[in-house]
């Protein structure tokens, strides 16, 4: 499983996920905020399954 998400995109995904989960815990948005776990997880591991299916790679490192 190669990384397919670049550095800045990873940071943005983690931040968006944290905001969504935080808003859910604060009671500002409903249970849909738990979907923030998905971008947070993909940002932390650096791999996005839909990107692999479509063939998108925003990571600047070479594939080995």
Buried (B, 14 or more C-beta within 10 A) or exposed (E): EEBBBBEEBBEBBBBBBBBBBEBBEEEEBEEEBEEBBBBBBBBEEBBBEEBEEEEEBBBEEEEE
